[in-house]
């Protein structure tokens, strides 16, 4: 086990992972607040303070284990921001916007990281001491945000894509899909162990990240 490589990996990935998962959750709460549900604001979760959002397992342990294992891309999550869909002014419609807010924030972060990466490429050679680590962090940010964007849009409750589907489907189909929520994570773990999710999400993430990184460095 190369300790130096692990420390280097953590130093590159730590900030992008924390920003990606924290802003994902804050976006959910902020949109819910704008649409009538002040639960997240009342509980102090509409803040960029990572301590309020960090989940020891999902934000810290899982990413570190993936770095140690040499995973080509990381995954993580923060403590979910509480949303009371009953308080939304138009619960079925507004649930869709609240659910989309997180993944769309990750997409915007991936695009912003692409722009910042392009700027680092054009930094003068004398600034290589800051340009090189910043470029690596931008690439890490592109990857983790694409992972969260694509993974969370899978149409399976309790993922954001599942809630979007419940909000858009006709009532009978929405009801049947919503009934899967208590078993959603079990299904997700099963699909991960079977390699199904990796086969679906992996190529999309790697293809999308290569496209954005190549656009930035050209």
JOWOVEN-V228613 format. One line per field, one symbol per residue. burial: b if it has 9 or more other C-alpha atoms within 8 Angstrom, else e. Layout:
burial=???
This chain:
burial=eeeeebeebbebbebbbbebbbbbbbbbbbbbbebbbebbbeeebbeeebeebbbeebbbbbbbebbeeeeeebbbebeebebeeeebeebebbbbbbbbbbbbbbbebbbebbbbbbebbebeeeebeebbbbbbbbbbbbbbbbbbbbebbbbbbbbbbbbbbbbbeeeebbbebbebbeebbeebeebbeeebbbeebbbbbbebbeebbebbee
